[in-house]
């Protein structure tokens, strides 16, 4: 009898863990706590791609999940075993723990370094002649915030690894570039991996920032046994960075390894994916189906859909410019197509995001004013966080536009092919991590190429049904084969091999 | 008897050329013509690093120099052999010719594609969430402007190569990425090189723009026998680009070659430099010496100097922020240091440059208001194009700040060490091409690292005389050895070897 994907994941987990628990550390955990008016703590389930993806892990392996205490509620809950057990689901499958530090430490790590600095840096979102300005306060936030918060994570991880000389630890993303090193010093034989969910930019970008920061990141990452990236290009950029900034390291591009301080770090590619079954369940829920019906009633013959956080790197503005160019060049489409844009509020406290949102709204208003009619609104904007509604939108799309400037992976592209009920054509940026896996089934666009994006939309709308069907079938097989279980299993297998 | 540098250059030229002339093509030539009120044409000598550098070439080899007809005067002069002979110096050493096209063709090539698009792209100066927007008009300017202008250059080159099946041709810079291909088609055995004076960005940048453009550039460059870059990193980025966008090409990173259409293109590094003697002559001129005296009289004990076009990629703003941080942290310097900033007007028609200039002026005003006194102005700004004055400034500097965001080479860094009369310490961006040759004698800074730049300035001002002397002597030997003659000779030798 063939092994199921779950069986194979279970085997990989057993091989790696034996009777251990897998320790995962992420900035944002599955639950945060808010202090209520009466002083009690109320748990709230988190959302976001990373939490959703890792949430599946606990189904397959016994898990200790360490997240940053982000709020005062979290800091209080950190010391309350009962609350933590309830938040972890009541059983012992997922043990939730917090890495705690003073509020100012976390704020500086998160609101000065991780989000405005590393996120912008790695998505190349700066107007470089003006930003960033790395001044004394940035360097203080790095040292007292980011470095200190990574130390707090290391301490929390070590607290969960007590009595185990070889704990198995998976660190995640751009908040935790420095956590492996203090763990390694306390547990030289630990098995540690780090996975970066966002893009890894080329060295010319790292060259612009303070040497102290980039060298700490490059060196700190080498305390891991495995560092994982979404695509071969990001992995290559990391190897180049190490070669540039860690002179004592030996980089082997063909093997994808770095030798440093008598240790080997394996640089690997693990494109993340979705939980196909869970996605289908939500898309097939009564709420989503009803919403799909309503949307269908409110749209014209042809439906173009995008789903994104309202975020400059998603390139939403140029998407609307391309739609505008489409209506301008192809007059026969006027009155016959609806663009449904599901935009999820994001980082509303950052000025850049607010400015960008206003530009997006202005573009939509202009298009609707210029081309709309009493009975036809070309663009319908939904600005809310409603996952079922977004999947409903994707399910009725003829064309899905995913045109980020740059994107670690982009899970909307994968959700779209899984839930489509109309053999949607996917128009996808070459700069999305997902493009590496999906190139042979999508229409490719370059993100700044508004004229080319308009042409790709036109080609998608013209595509013959059998060609659409062939393409989405191919894409769907790919996503089904390389799903979130596959992503996790390959990492566990690699770590098990290294653990020997 | 040892060969002089001039002898060796002459030998290399003979080996390559035999009794031929070297054909050089650049956008901007040594002379442009303005139509006067009476209808006559007045020639005006050009300036700028490229013209200055190539101007030396004619001293060593018989040269036909083809430049774009940029003005109506140029277009008229193009047909007037007498004017052209006079503009070339009267003799036959430098033959000046124009590549002509309709004004609209040149305007689109230069003012839509080359300067606002390719320059910004290759210097990574965009706020990518908003710019560039490649729309139908951009694509028209590409096709009818840039492509057409490159064809016009090819035609002009072929006109000068009549009767020669193997002409020797050197193309220059970002205006002429496509000229080699039409030349190659007409003269399959021509020896053609292209040298890119500006940075070559990583593929993640090229990925954002229209495939038609990046593929035309990558493929078009492979019609050259040699493509030269300022640094190994830029050469590597080019090889990566070819690998990404020209699937039929075979890239050999170790050999630095590309095989494509049964031809080999050699990818080489030729860091450009200055004419050391000519630079010294200007710095030693009576005008410069007098100006140096005056500047010395108007400055305090310590003198910090920068010389740059007023251009966002030069990172002038962060330079002033670093100076401000220096005054703030090191109170003992207040009243004792003067920052002389020689800024040359540049591209004043582009909005980005105007905005940037205003920000720079505001920063200077703020610093002078905050720290200045009745008898001490911390920053003195010179906004004019006065080369002798700039060299005079460099000659009296204790510290020279060269902190570009990114820079193909940066010749100011090389001029500074040649003309210094005070053993100036050079504070240099790692992102300047010049850093590759000068790393062991400068204080390195990362361009966004304002705090680090302030510290580097403080370290430079504290440096002991003997250490300053050692460093500048080392840098000076390097610049004297690897000067403009060396830059040219190595290219001629490589081409001679290929010509067999």
Interface residues (C-beta under 8 A of the other chain):
Chain A: X124 X125 X126 X127 X128 X129 X130 X131 X132 X133 X134 X135 X136 X138 X139 X199 X201 X202 X203 X204 X207 X208 X209 X210 X211 X212 X214 X233 X237 X312 X313 X315 X317 X318 X321 X325 X329 X356 X359 X405 X406 X430 X431 X444 X446 X447 X448 X449 X450 X451 X452
Chain B: X124 X125 X126 X127 X128 X129 X130 X131 X132 X133 X134 X135 X136 X138 X139 X199 X201 X202 X203 X204 X207 X208 X209 X210 X211 X212 X214 X233 X237 X312 X313 X315 X317 X318 X321 X325 X329 X356 X359 X405 X406 X430 X431 X444 X446 X447 X448 X449 X450 X451 X452
